[in-house]
Amino acid sequence: MNSATRQTEQAFFRPADACRYLGIGRTKLHDLTETDPDFPRKIRLSPRCVGWTRGQLDQWLEKKTAEVTV
């Protein structure tokens, strides 16, 4: 498999990427960042570049999944 066909795993998710990964819209993402104390805080790379790591989003999803199954 050459580098053109090999897919790399995305490590940093900008808001649009995070929405796709979580299966939610931008409004819901904003709502989560403002109201859910368990939702990970944004990482600010520059004044106009924010996002989350895959690990942060996965941990939040695992916690939410555990809450539902309890």
mmCIF file as Biopython writes it, N, C-alpha, C and O atoms, coordinates in Angstrom:
data_model
#
loop_
_atom_site.group_PDB
_atom_site.id
_atom_site.type_symbol
_atom_site.label_atom_id
_atom_site.label_alt_id
_atom_site.label_comp_id
_atom_site.label_asym_id
_atom_site.label_entity_id
_atom_site.label_seq_id
_atom_site.pdbx_PDB_ins_code
_atom_site.Cartn_x
_atom_site.Cartn_y
_atom_site.Cartn_z
_atom_site.occupancy
_atom_site.B_iso_or_equiv
_atom_site.auth_seq_id
_atom_site.auth_asym_id
_atom_site.pdbx_PDB_model_num
ATOM 1   N N  . MET A ? 1  ? 0.844   -1.175 0.000  1.0 0.0 1  A 1 
ATOM 2   C CA . MET A ? 1  ? 0.000   0.000  0.000  1.0 0.0 1  A 1 
ATOM 3   C C  . MET A ? 1  ? 0.890   1.238  0.000  1.0 0.0 1  A 1 
ATOM 4   O O  . MET A ? 1  ? 1.743   1.386  0.875  1.0 0.0 1  A 1 
ATOM 5   N N  . ASN A ? 2  ? 0.701   2.126  -0.969 1.0 0.0 2  A 1 
ATOM 6   C CA . ASN A ? 2  ? 1.523   3.333  -1.020 1.0 0.0 2  A 1 
ATOM 7   C C  . ASN A ? 2  ? 0.903   4.455  -0.189 1.0 0.0 2  A 1 
ATOM 8   O O  . ASN A ? 2  ? -0.219  4.336  0.303  1.0 0.0 2  A 1 
ATOM 9   N N  . SER A ? 3  ? 1.643   5.527  -0.045 1.0 0.0 3  A 1 
ATOM 10  C CA . SER A ? 3  ? 1.186   6.612  0.825  1.0 0.0 3  A 1 
ATOM 11  C C  . SER A ? 3  ? -0.076  7.295  0.290  1.0 0.0 3  A 1 
ATOM 12  O O  . SER A ? 3  ? -0.837  7.869  1.070  1.0 0.0 3  A 1 
ATOM 13  N N  . ALA A ? 4  ? -0.309  7.243  -1.011 1.0 0.0 4  A 1 
ATOM 14  C CA . ALA A ? 4  ? -1.500  7.878  -1.576 1.0 0.0 4  A 1 
ATOM 15  C C  . ALA A ? 4  ? -2.767  7.113  -1.208 1.0 0.0 4  A 1 
ATOM 16  O O  . ALA A ? 4  ? -3.822  7.729  -1.064 1.0 0.0 4  A 1 
ATOM 17  N N  . THR A ? 5  ? -2.700  5.807  -1.054 1.0 0.0 5  A 1 
ATOM 18  C CA . THR A ? 5  ? -3.884  5.018  -0.751 1.0 0.0 5  A 1 
ATOM 19  C C  . THR A ? 5  ? -4.035  4.732  0.732  1.0 0.0 5  A 1 
ATOM 20  O O  . THR A ? 5  ? -5.117  4.353  1.180  1.0 0.0 5  A 1 
ATOM 21  N N  . ARG A ? 6  ? -2.985  4.906  1.488  1.0 0.0 6  A 1 
ATOM 22  C CA . ARG A ? 6  ? -3.059  4.654  2.934  1.0 0.0 6  A 1 
ATOM 23  C C  . ARG A ? 6  ? -3.758  5.825  3.612  1.0 0.0 6  A 1 
ATOM 24  O O  . ARG A ? 6  ? -3.423  6.983  3.365  1.0 0.0 6  A 1 
ATOM 25  N N  . GLN A ? 7  ? -4.719  5.521  4.460  1.0 0.0 7  A 1 
ATOM 26  C CA . GLN A ? 7  ? -5.412  6.580  5.174  1.0 0.0 7  A 1 
ATOM 27  C C  . GLN A ? 7  ? -4.768  6.759  6.540  1.0 0.0 7  A 1 
ATOM 28  O O  . GLN A ? 7  ? -4.440  5.791  7.225  1.0 0.0 7  A 1 
ATOM 29  N N  . THR A ? 8  ? -4.598  8.008  6.916  1.0 0.0 8  A 1 
ATOM 30  C CA . THR A ? 8  ? -4.061  8.297  8.234  1.0 0.0 8  A 1 
ATOM 31  C C  . THR A ? 8  ? -5.213  8.650  9.157  1.0 0.0 8  A 1 
ATOM 32  O O  . THR A ? 8  ? -6.212  9.236  8.739  1.0 0.0 8  A 1 
ATOM 33  N N  . GLU A ? 9  ? -5.057  8.287  10.406 1.0 0.0 9  A 1 
ATOM 34  C CA . GLU A ? 9  ? -6.083  8.623  11.378 1.0 0.0 9  A 1 
ATOM 35  C C  . GLU A ? 9  ? -5.971  10.075 11.775 1.0 0.0 9  A 1 
ATOM 36  O O  . GLU A ? 9  ? -4.880  10.581 12.040 1.0 0.0 9  A 1 
ATOM 37  N N  . GLN A ? 10 ? -7.086  10.724 11.813 1.0 0.0 10 A 1 
ATOM 38  C CA . GLN A ? 10 ? -7.114  12.131 12.180 1.0 0.0 10 A 1 
ATOM 39  C C  . GLN A ? 10 ? -6.940  12.240 13.692 1.0 0.0 10 A 1 
ATOM 40  O O  . GLN A ? 10 ? -7.627  11.557 14.451 1.0 0.0 10 A 1 
ATOM 41  N N  . ALA A ? 11 ? -6.026  13.093 14.122 1.0 0.0 11 A 1 
ATOM 42  C CA . ALA A ? 11 ? -5.739  13.243 15.546 1.0 0.0 11 A 1 
ATOM 43  C C  . ALA A ? 11 ? -6.406  14.480 16.135 1.0 0.0 11 A 1 
ATOM 44  O O  . ALA A ? 11 ? -6.760  14.484 17.314 1.0 0.0 11 A 1 
ATOM 45  N N  . PHE A ? 12 ? -6.580  15.518 15.345 1.0 0.0 12 A 1 
ATOM 46  C CA . PHE A ? 12 ? -7.149  16.774 15.824 1.0 0.0 12 A 1 
ATOM 47  C C  . PHE A ? 12 ? -8.396  17.091 15.025 1.0 0.0 12 A 1 
ATOM 48  O O  . PHE A ? 12 ? -8.372  17.073 13.795 1.0 0.0 12 A 1 
ATOM 49  N N  . PHE A ? 13 ? -9.479  17.379 15.716 1.0 0.0 13 A 1 
ATOM 50  C CA . PHE A ? 13 ? -10.764 17.615 15.075 1.0 0.0 13 A 1 
ATOM 51  C C  . PHE A ? 13 ? -11.178 19.071 15.221 1.0 0.0 13 A 1 
ATOM 52  O O  . PHE A ? 13 ? -11.460 19.533 16.327 1.0 0.0 13 A 1 
ATOM 53  N N  . ARG A ? 14 ? -11.215 19.790 14.111 1.0 0.0 14 A 1 
ATOM 54  C CA . ARG A ? 14 ? -11.785 21.133 14.088 1.0 0.0 14 A 1 
ATOM 55  C C  . ARG A ? 14 ? -13.291 20.976 14.277 1.0 0.0 14 A 1 
ATOM 56  O O  . ARG A ? 14 ? -13.786 19.854 14.173 1.0 0.0 14 A 1 
ATOM 57  N N  . PRO A ? 15 ? -14.046 22.045 14.550 1.0 0.0 15 A 1 
ATOM 58  C CA . PRO A ? 15 ? -15.477 21.902 14.839 1.0 0.0 15 A 1 
ATOM 59  C C  . PRO A ? 15 ? -16.272 21.112 13.791 1.0 0.0 15 A 1 
ATOM 60  O O  . PRO A ? 15 ? -17.071 20.251 14.159 1.0 0.0 15 A 1 
ATOM 61  N N  . ALA A ? 16 ? -16.074 21.380 12.520 1.0 0.0 16 A 1 
ATOM 62  C CA . ALA A ? 16 ? -16.826 20.637 11.501 1.0 0.0 16 A 1 
ATOM 63  C C  . ALA A ? 16 ? -16.467 19.151 11.523 1.0 0.0 16 A 1 
ATOM 64  O O  . ALA A ? 16 ? -17.336 18.299 11.343 1.0 0.0 16 A 1 
ATOM 65  N N  . ASP A ? 17 ? -15.189 18.843 11.744 1.0 0.0 17 A 1 
ATOM 66  C CA . ASP A ? 17 ? -14.752 17.450 11.830 1.0 0.0 17 A 1 
ATOM 67  C C  . ASP A ? 17 ? -15.337 16.775 13.063 1.0 0.0 17 A 1 
ATOM 68  O O  . ASP A ? 17 ? -15.771 15.624 13.004 1.0 0.0 17 A 1 
ATOM 69  N N  . ALA A ? 18 ? -15.346 17.500 14.186 1.0 0.0 18 A 1 
ATOM 70  C CA . ALA A ? 18 ? -15.903 16.956 15.425 1.0 0.0 18 A 1 
ATOM 71  C C  . ALA A ? 18 ? -17.392 16.658 15.254 1.0 0.0 18 A 1 
ATOM 72  O O  . ALA A ? 18 ? -17.885 15.644 15.748 1.0 0.0 18 A 1 
ATOM 73  N N  . CYS A ? 19 ? -18.099 17.534 14.560 1.0 0.0 19 A 1 
ATOM 74  C CA . CYS A ? 19 ? -19.519 17.297 14.303 1.0 0.0 19 A 1 
ATOM 75  C C  . CYS A ? 19 ? -19.734 16.019 13.509 1.0 0.0 19 A 1 
ATOM 76  O O  . CYS A ? 19 ? -20.595 15.207 13.848 1.0 0.0 19 A 1 
ATOM 77  N N  . ARG A ? 20 ? -18.957 15.841 12.459 1.0 0.0 20 A 1 
ATOM 78  C CA . ARG A ? 20 ? -19.071 14.621 11.655 1.0 0.0 20 A 1 
ATOM 79  C C  . ARG A ? 20 ? -18.736 13.395 12.493 1.0 0.0 20 A 1 
ATOM 80  O O  . ARG A ? 20 ? -19.433 12.383 12.421 1.0 0.0 20 A 1 
ATOM 81  N N  . TYR A ? 21 ? -17.681 13.480 13.280 1.0 0.0 21 A 1 
ATOM 82  C CA . TYR A ? 21 ? -17.236 12.347 14.103 1.0 0.0 21 A 1 
ATOM 83  C C  . TYR A ? 21 ? -18.291 11.966 15.141 1.0 0.0 21 A 1 
ATOM 84  O O  . TYR A ? 21 ? -18.528 10.782 15.384 1.0 0.0 21 A 1 
ATOM 85  N N  . LEU A ? 22 ? -18.923 12.969 15.751 1.0 0.0 22 A 1 
ATOM 86  C CA . LEU A ? 22 ? -19.926 12.712 16.783 1.0 0.0 22 A 1 
ATOM 87  C C  . LEU A ? 22 ? -21.324 12.502 16.214 1.0 0.0 22 A 1 
ATOM 88  O O  . LEU A ? 22 ? -22.211 12.007 16.910 1.0 0.0 22 A 1 
ATOM 89  N N  . GLY A ? 23 ? -21.526 12.875 14.954 1.0 0.0 23 A 1 
ATOM 90  C CA . GLY A ? 23 ? -22.844 12.723 14.338 1.0 0.0 23 A 1 
ATOM 91  C C  . GLY A ? 23 ? -23.838 13.757 14.825 1.0 0.0 23 A 1 
ATOM 92  O O  . GLY A ? 23 ? -25.023 13.462 14.982 1.0 0.0 23 A 1 
ATOM 93  N N  . ILE A ? 24 ? -23.355 14.982 15.065 1.0 0.0 24 A 1 
ATOM 94  C CA . ILE A ? 24 ? -24.219 16.068 15.542 1.0 0.0 24 A 1 
ATOM 95  C C  . ILE A ? 24 ? -24.002 17.302 14.675 1.0 0.0 24 A 1 
ATOM 96  O O  . ILE A ? 24 ? -23.072 17.357 13.871 1.0 0.0 24 A 1 
ATOM 97  N N  . GLY A ? 25 ? -24.869 18.285 14.848 1.0 0.0 25 A 1 
ATOM 98  C CA . GLY A ? 25 ? -24.750 19.533 14.109 1.0 0.0 25 A 1 
ATOM 99  C C  . GLY A ? 25 ? -23.924 20.563 14.868 1.0 0.0 25 A 1 
ATOM 100 O O  . GLY A ? 25 ? -23.592 20.375 16.039 1.0 0.0 25 A 1 
ATOM 101 N N  . ARG A ? 26 ? -23.598 21.655 14.181 1.0 0.0 26 A 1 
ATOM 102 C CA . ARG A ? 26 ? -22.789 22.721 14.793 1.0 0.0 26 A 1 
ATOM 103 C C  . ARG A ? 26 ? -23.490 23.358 15.986 1.0 0.0 26 A 1 
ATOM 104 O O  . ARG A ? 26 ? -22.840 23.703 16.972 1.0 0.0 26 A 1 
ATOM 105 N N  . THR A ? 27 ? -24.807 23.517 15.907 1.0 0.0 27 A 1 
ATOM 106 C CA . THR A ? 27 ? -25.549 24.118 17.015 1.0 0.0 27 A 1 
ATOM 107 C C  . THR A ? 27 ? -25.459 23.225 18.249 1.0 0.0 27 A 1 
ATOM 108 O O  . THR A ? 27 ? -25.250 23.718 19.357 1.0 0.0 27 A 1 
ATOM 109 N N  . LYS A ? 28 ? -25.615 21.924 18.064 1.0 0.0 28 A 1 
ATOM 110 C CA . LYS A ? 28 ? -25.521 20.990 19.194 1.0 0.0 28 A 1 
ATOM 111 C C  . LYS A ? 28 ? -24.105 20.979 19.767 1.0 0.0 28 A 1 
ATOM 112 O O  . LYS A ? 28 ? -23.935 20.919 20.984 1.0 0.0 28 A 1 
ATOM 113 N N  . LEU A ? 29 ? -23.096 21.037 18.914 1.0 0.0 29 A 1 
ATOM 114 C CA . LEU A ? 29 ? -21.719 21.092 19.392 1.0 0.0 29 A 1 
ATOM 115 C C  . LEU A ? 29 ? -21.507 22.329 20.259 1.0 0.0 29 A 1 
ATOM 116 O O  . LEU A ? 29 ? -20.914 22.243 21.334 1.0 0.0 29 A 1 
ATOM 117 N N  . HIS A ? 30 ? -21.986 23.465 19.797 1.0 0.0 30 A 1 
ATOM 118 C CA . HIS A ? 30 ? -21.861 24.699 20.576 1.0 0.0 30 A 1 
ATOM 119 C C  . HIS A ? 30 ? -22.602 24.567 21.906 1.0 0.0 30 A 1 
ATOM 120 O O  . HIS A ? 30 ? -22.099 24.988 22.948 1.0 0.0 30 A 1 
ATOM 121 N N  . ASP A ? 31 ? -23.796 23.982 21.864 1.0 0.0 31 A 1 
ATOM 122 C CA . ASP A ? 31 ? -24.580 23.786 23.078 1.0 0.0 31 A 1 
ATOM 123 C C  . ASP A ? 31 ? -23.820 22.900 24.073 1.0 0.0 31 A 1 
ATOM 124 O O  . ASP A ? 31 ? -23.796 23.191 25.269 1.0 0.0 31 A 1 
ATOM 125 N N  . LEU A ? 32 ? -23.208 21.837 23.589 1.0 0.0 32 A 1 
ATOM 126 C CA . LEU A ? 32 ? -22.441 20.945 24.468 1.0 0.0 32 A 1 
ATOM 127 C C  . LEU A ? 32 ? -21.263 21.680 25.107 1.0 0.0 32 A 1 
ATOM 128 O O  . LEU A ? 32 ? -20.985 21.501 26.292 1.0 0.0 32 A 1 
ATOM 129 N N  . THR A ? 33 ? -20.581 22.499 24.328 1.0 0.0 33 A 1 
ATOM 130 C CA . THR A ? 33 ? -19.424 23.207 24.876 1.0 0.0 33 A 1 
ATOM 131 C C  . THR A ? 33 ? -19.830 24.211 25.944 1.0 0.0 33 A 1 
ATOM 132 O O  . THR A ? 33 ? -19.046 24.522 26.841 1.0 0.0 33 A 1 
ATOM 133 N N  . GLU A ? 34 ? -21.055 24.718 25.851 1.0 0.0 34 A 1 
ATOM 134 C CA . GLU A ? 34 ? -21.524 25.728 26.796 1.0 0.0 34 A 1 
ATOM 135 C C  . GLU A ? 34 ? -22.242 25.145 28.006 1.0 0.0 34 A 1 
ATOM 136 O O  . GLU A ? 34 ? -22.208 25.746 29.080 1.0 0.0 34 A 1 
ATOM 137 N N  . THR A ? 35 ? -22.897 23.978 27.862 1.0 0.0 35 A 1 
ATOM 138 C CA . THR A ? 35 ? -23.774 23.500 28.930 1.0 0.0 35 A 1 
ATOM 139 C C  . THR A ? 35 ? -23.381 22.164 29.550 1.0 0.0 35 A 1 
ATOM 140 O O  . THR A ? 35 ? -23.789 21.879 30.675 1.0 0.0 35 A 1 
ATOM 141 N N  . ASP A ? 36 ? -22.610 21.343 28.860 1.0 0.0 36 A 1 
ATOM 142 C CA . ASP A ? 36 ? -22.251 20.019 29.388 1.0 0.0 36 A 1 
ATOM 143 C C  . ASP A ? 36 ? -20.896 20.105 30.078 1.0 0.0 36 A 1 
ATOM 144 O O  . ASP A ? 36 ? -19.875 20.265 29.409 1.0 0.0 36 A 1 
ATOM 145 N N  . PRO A ? 37 ? -20.868 20.002 31.402 1.0 0.0 37 A 1 
ATOM 146 C CA . PRO A ? 37 ? -19.586 20.126 32.106 1.0 0.0 37 A 1 
ATOM 147 C C  . PRO A ? 37 ? -18.622 18.981 31.809 1.0 0.0 37 A 1 
ATOM 148 O O  . PRO A ? 37 ? -17.420 19.105 32.046 1.0 0.0 37 A 1 
ATOM 149 N N  . ASP A ? 38 ? -19.140 17.872 31.292 1.0 0.0 38 A 1 
ATOM 150 C CA . ASP A ? 38 ? -18.291 16.723 30.958 1.0 0.0 38 A 1 
ATOM 151 C C  . ASP A ? 38 ? -17.675 16.827 29.567 1.0 0.0 38 A 1 
ATOM 152 O O  . ASP A ? 38 ? -16.708 16.129 29.259 1.0 0.0 38 A 1 
ATOM 153 N N  . PHE A ? 39 ? -18.232 17.698 28.727 1.0 0.0 39 A 1 
ATOM 154 C CA . PHE A ? 39 ? -17.699 17.816 27.370 1.0 0.0 39 A 1 
ATOM 155 C C  . PHE A ? 39 ? -16.320 18.463 27.441 1.0 0.0 39 A 1 
ATOM 156 O O  . PHE A ? 39 ? -16.127 19.442 28.163 1.0 0.0 39 A 1 
ATOM 157 N N  . PRO A ? 40 ? -15.358 17.915 26.690 1.0 0.0 40 A 1 
ATOM 158 C CA . PRO A ? 40 ? -13.980 18.439 26.785 1.0 0.0 40 A 1 
ATOM 159 C C  . PRO A ? 40 ? -13.866 19.899 26.339 1.0 0.0 40 A 1 
ATOM 160 O O  . PRO A ? 40 ? -14.583 20.364 25.453 1.0 0.0 40 A 1 
ATOM 161 N N  . ARG A ? 41 ? -12.960 20.580 26.975 1.0 0.0 41 A 1 
ATOM 162 C CA . ARG A ? 41 ? -12.705 21.974 26.615 1.0 0.0 41 A 1 
ATOM 163 C C  . ARG A ? 41 ? -11.952 22.035 25.289 1.0 0.0 41 A 1 
ATOM 164 O O  . ARG A ? 41 ? -11.151 21.159 24.966 1.0 0.0 41 A 1 
ATOM 165 N N  . LYS A ? 42 ? -12.232 23.088 24.538 1.0 0.0 42 A 1 
ATOM 166 C CA . LYS A ? 42 ? -11.564 23.290 23.245 1.0 0.0 42 A 1 
ATOM 167 C C  . LYS A ? 42 ? -10.079 23.548 23.465 1.0 0.0 42 A 1 
ATOM 168 O O  . LYS A ? 42 ? -9.672  24.155 24.455 1.0 0.0 42 A 1 
ATOM 169 N N  . ILE A ? 43 ? -9.297  23.077 22.529 1.0 0.0 43 A 1 
ATOM 170 C CA . ILE A ? 43 ? -7.874  23.400 22.484 1.0 0.0 43 A 1 
ATOM 171 C C  . ILE A ? 43 ? -7.729  24.533 21.482 1.0 0.0 43 A 1 
ATOM 172 O O  . ILE A ? 43 ? -8.168  24.404 20.339 1.0 0.0 43 A 1 
ATOM 173 N N  . ARG A ? 44 ? -7.130  25.624 21.884 1.0 0.0 44 A 1 
ATOM 174 C CA . ARG A ? 44 ? -6.951  26.781 21.000 1.0 0.0 44 A 1 
ATOM 175 C C  . ARG A ? 44 ? -5.524  26.763 20.459 1.0 0.0 44 A 1 
ATOM 176 O O  . ARG A ? 44 ? -4.564  27.002 21.192 1.0 0.0 44 A 1 
ATOM 177 N N  . LEU A ? 45 ? -5.402  26.473 19.154 1.0 0.0 45 A 1 
ATOM 178 C CA . LEU A ? 45 ? -4.089  26.475 18.509 1.0 0.0 45 A 1 
ATOM 179 C C  . LEU A ? 45 ? -3.680  27.872 18.070 1.0 0.0 45 A 1 
ATOM 180 O O  . LEU A ? 45 ? -2.494  28.203 18.041 1.0 0.0 45 A 1 
ATOM 181 N N  . SER A ? 46 ? -4.667  28.686 17.732 1.0 0.0 46 A 1 
ATOM 182 C CA . SER A ? 46 ? -4.443  30.071 17.356 1.0 0.0 46 A 1 
ATOM 183 C C  . SER A ? 46 ? -5.764  30.802 17.580 1.0 0.0 46 A 1 
ATOM 184 O O  . SER A ? 46 ? -6.759  30.163 17.921 1.0 0.0 46 A 1 
ATOM 185 N N  . PRO A ? 47 ? -5.802  32.107 17.400 1.0 0.0 47 A 1 
ATOM 186 C CA . PRO A ? 47 ? -7.065  32.824 17.643 1.0 0.0 47 A 1 
ATOM 187 C C  . PRO A ? 47 ? -8.249  32.299 16.828 1.0 0.0 47 A 1 
ATOM 188 O O  . PRO A ? 47 ? -9.394  32.388 17.271 1.0 0.0 47 A 1 
ATOM 189 N N  . ARG A ? 48 ? -7.979  31.757 15.646 1.0 0.0 48 A 1 
ATOM 190 C CA . ARG A ? 48 ? -9.071  31.273 14.794 1.0 0.0 48 A 1 
ATOM 191 C C  . ARG A ? 48 ? -9.067  29.777 14.576 1.0 0.0 48 A 1 
ATOM 192 O O  . ARG A ? 48 ? -9.789  29.278 13.712 1.0 0.0 48 A 1 
ATOM 193 N N  . CYS A ? 49 ? -8.272  29.052 15.336 1.0 0.0 49 A 1 
ATOM 194 C CA . CYS A ? 49 ? -8.179  27.603 15.151 1.0 0.0 49 A 1 
ATOM 195 C C  . CYS A ? 49 ? -8.360  26.898 16.496 1.0 0.0 49 A 1 
ATOM 196 O O  . CYS A ? 49 ? -7.480  26.922 17.356 1.0 0.0 49 A 1 
ATOM 197 N N  . VAL A ? 50 ? -9.537  26.264 16.650 1.0 0.0 50 A 1 
ATOM 198 C CA . VAL A ? 50 ? -9.824  25.511 17.866 1.0 0.0 50 A 1 
ATOM 199 C C  . VAL A ? 50 ? -10.265 24.108 17.479 1.0 0.0 50 A 1 
ATOM 200 O O  . VAL A ? 50 ? -10.646 23.850 16.338 1.0 0.0 50 A 1 
ATOM 201 N N  . GLY A ? 51 ? -10.205 23.207 18.454 1.0 0.0 51 A 1 
ATOM 202 C CA . GLY A ? 51 ? -10.663 21.854 18.196 1.0 0.0 51 A 1 
ATOM 203 C C  . GLY A ? 51 ? -10.425 20.949 19.390 1.0 0.0 51 A 1 
ATOM 204 O O  . GLY A ? 51 ? -10.128 21.406 20.493 1.0 0.0 51 A 1 
ATOM 205 N N  . TRP A ? 52 ? -10.560 19.669 19.146 1.0 0.0 52 A 1 
ATOM 206 C CA . TRP A ? 52 ? -10.431 18.646 20.180 1.0 0.0 52 A 1 
ATOM 207 C C  . TRP A ? 52 ? -9.605  17.493 19.644 1.0 0.0 52 A 1 
ATOM 208 O O  . TRP A ? 52 ? -9.530  17.284 18.433 1.0 0.0 52 A 1 
ATOM 209 N N  . THR A ? 53 ? -8.986  16.745 20.547 1.0 0.0 53 A 1 
ATOM 210 C CA . THR A ? 53 ? -8.263  15.555 20.112 1.0 0.0 53 A 1 
ATOM 211 C C  . THR A ? 53 ? -9.234  14.385 20.030 1.0 0.0 53 A 1 
ATOM 212 O O  . THR A ? 53 ? -10.295 14.396 20.656 1.0 0.0 53 A 1 
ATOM 213 N N  . ARG A ? 54 ? -8.864  13.396 19.264 1.0 0.0 54 A 1 
ATOM 214 C CA . ARG A ? 54 ? -9.687  12.184 19.155 1.0 0.0 54 A 1 
ATOM 215 C C  . ARG A ? 54 ? -9.870  11.569 20.540 1.0 0.0 54 A 1 
ATOM 216 O O  . ARG A ? 54 ? -10.963 11.115 20.879 1.0 0.0 54 A 1 
ATOM 217 N N  . GLY A ? 55 ? -8.809  11.554 21.335 1.0 0.0 55 A 1 
ATOM 218 C CA . GLY A ? 55 ? -8.876  10.976 22.672 1.0 0.0 55 A 1 
ATOM 219 C C  . GLY A ? 55 ? -9.897  11.671 23.562 1.0 0.0 55 A 1 
ATOM 220 O O  . GLY A ? 55 ? -10.643 11.015 24.289 1.0 0.0 55 A 1 
ATOM 221 N N  . GLN A ? 56 ? -9.929  12.995 23.505 1.0 0.0 56 A 1 
ATOM 222 C CA . GLN A ? 56 ? -10.904 13.747 24.297 1.0 0.0 56 A 1 
ATOM 223 C C  . GLN A ? 56 ? -12.330 13.367 23.913 1.0 0.0 56 A 1 
ATOM 224 O O  . GLN A ? 56 ? -13.170 13.114 24.777 1.0 0.0 56 A 1 
ATOM 225 N N  . LEU A ? 57 ? -12.593 13.330 22.605 1.0 0.0 57 A 1 
ATOM 226 C CA . LEU A ? 57 ? -13.942 13.009 22.136 1.0 0.0 57 A 1 
ATOM 227 C C  . LEU A ? 57 ? -14.309 11.569 22.462 1.0 0.0 57 A 1 
ATOM 228 O O  . LEU A ? 57 ? -15.445 11.291 22.849 1.0 0.0 57 A 1 
ATOM 229 N N  . ASP A ? 58 ? -13.359 10.650 22.310 1.0 0.0 58 A 1 
ATOM 230 C CA . ASP A ? 58 ? -13.626 9.245  22.623 1.0 0.0 58 A 1 
ATOM 231 C C  . ASP A ? 58 ? -13.919 9.044  24.105 1.0 0.0 58 A 1 
ATOM 232 O O  . ASP A ? 58 ? -14.815 8.276  24.455 1.0 0.0 58 A 1 
ATOM 233 N N  . GLN A ? 59 ? -13.178 9.724  24.981 1.0 0.0 59 A 1 
ATOM 234 C CA . GLN A ? 59 ? -13.431 9.614  26.423 1.0 0.0 59 A 1 
ATOM 235 C C  . GLN A ? 59 ? -14.822 10.126 26.771 1.0 0.0 59 A 1 
ATOM 236 O O  . GLN A ? 59 ? -15.527 9.519  27.576 1.0 0.0 59 A 1 
ATOM 237 N N  . TRP A ? 60 ? -15.214 11.233 26.172 1.0 0.0 60 A 1 
ATOM 238 C CA . TRP A ? 60 ? -16.538 11.781 26.429 1.0 0.0 60 A 1 
ATOM 239 C C  . TRP A ? 60 ? -17.618 10.813 25.944 1.0 0.0 60 A 1 
ATOM 240 O O  . TRP A ? 60 ? -18.609 10.591 26.640 1.0 0.0 60 A 1 
ATOM 241 N N  . LEU A ? 61 ? -17.430 10.239 24.755 1.0 0.0 61 A 1 
ATOM 242 C CA . LEU A ? 61 ? -18.396 9.272  24.234 1.0 0.0 61 A 1 
ATOM 243 C C  . LEU A ? 61 ? -18.498 8.045  25.132 1.0 0.0 61 A 1 
ATOM 244 O O  . LEU A ? 61 ? -19.597 7.552  25.388 1.0 0.0 61 A 1 
ATOM 245 N N  . GLU A ? 62 ? -17.360 7.549  25.611 1.0 0.0 62 A 1 
ATOM 246 C CA . GLU A ? 62 ? -17.363 6.388  26.504 1.0 0.0 62 A 1 
ATOM 247 C C  . GLU A ? 62 ? -18.110 6.697  27.794 1.0 0.0 62 A 1 
ATOM 248 O O  . GLU A ? 62 ? -18.870 5.862  28.284 1.0 0.0 62 A 1 
ATOM 249 N N  . LYS A ? 63 ? -17.903 7.881  28.347 1.0 0.0 63 A 1 
ATOM 250 C CA . LYS A ? 63 ? -18.588 8.280  29.578 1.0 0.0 63 A 1 
ATOM 251 C C  . LYS A ? 63 ? -20.089 8.357  29.344 1.0 0.0 63 A 1 
ATOM 252 O O  . LYS A ? 63 ? -20.871 7.882  30.168 1.0 0.0 63 A 1 
ATOM 253 N N  . LYS A ? 64 ? -20.497 8.949  28.232 1.0 0.0 64 A 1 
ATOM 254 C CA . LYS A ? 64 ? -21.925 9.057  27.922 1.0 0.0 64 A 1 
ATOM 255 C C  . LYS A ? 64 ? -22.539 7.673  27.701 1.0 0.0 64 A 1 
ATOM 256 O O  . LYS A ? 64 ? -23.666 7.417  28.124 1.0 0.0 64 A 1 
ATOM 257 N N  . THR A ? 65 ? -21.808 6.793  27.046 1.0 0.0 65 A 1 
ATOM 258 C CA . THR A ? 65 ? -22.290 5.434  26.816 1.0 0.0 65 A 1 
ATOM 259 C C  . THR A ? 65 ? -22.460 4.699  28.148 1.0 0.0 65 A 1 
ATOM 260 O O  . THR A ? 65 ? -23.443 3.983  28.342 1.0 0.0 65 A 1 
ATOM 261 N N  . ALA A ? 66 ? -21.506 4.876  29.061 1.0 0.0 66 A 1 
ATOM 262 C CA . ALA A ? 66 ? -21.584 4.234  30.377 1.0 0.0 66 A 1 
ATOM 263 C C  . ALA A ? 66 ? -22.781 4.759  31.162 1.0 0.0 66 A 1 
ATOM 264 O O  . ALA A ? 66 ? -23.416 3.992  31.885 1.0 0.0 66 A 1 
ATOM 265 N N  . GLU A ? 67 ? -23.105 6.039  31.039 1.0 0.0 67 A 1 
ATOM 266 C CA . GLU A ? 67 ? -24.256 6.603  31.744 1.0 0.0 67 A 1 
ATOM 267 C C  . GLU A ? 67 ? -25.561 5.997  31.254 1.0 0.0 67 A 1 
ATOM 268 O O  . GLU A ? 67 ? -26.490 5.794  32.035 1.0 0.0 67 A 1 
ATOM 269 N N  . VAL A ? 68 ? -25.630 5.711  29.971 1.0 0.0 68 A 1 
ATOM 270 C CA . VAL A ? 68 ? -26.849 5.154  29.381 1.0 0.0 68 A 1 
ATOM 271 C C  . VAL A ? 68 ? -27.035 3.693  29.813 1.0 0.0 68 A 1 
ATOM 272 O O  . VAL A ? 68 ? -28.163 3.254  30.037 1.0 0.0 68 A 1 
ATOM 273 N N  . THR A ? 69 ? -25.946 2.951  29.928 1.0 0.0 69 A 1 
ATOM 274 C CA . THR A ? 69 ? -26.047 1.530  30.253 1.0 0.0 69 A 1 
ATOM 275 C C  . THR A ? 69 ? -26.200 1.263  31.741 1.0 0.0 69 A 1 
ATOM 276 O O  . THR A ? 69 ? -26.442 0.122  32.135 1.0 0.0 69 A 1 
ATOM 277 N N  . VAL A ? 70 ? -26.065 2.287  32.576 1.0 0.0 70 A 1 
ATOM 278 C CA . VAL A ? 70 ? -26.191 2.090  34.035 1.0 0.0 70 A 1 
ATOM 279 C C  . VAL A ? 70 ? -27.626 2.097  34.438 1.0 0.0 70 A 1 
ATOM 280 O O  . VAL A ? 70 ? -27.936 1.947  35.619 1.0 0.0 70 A 1 
#
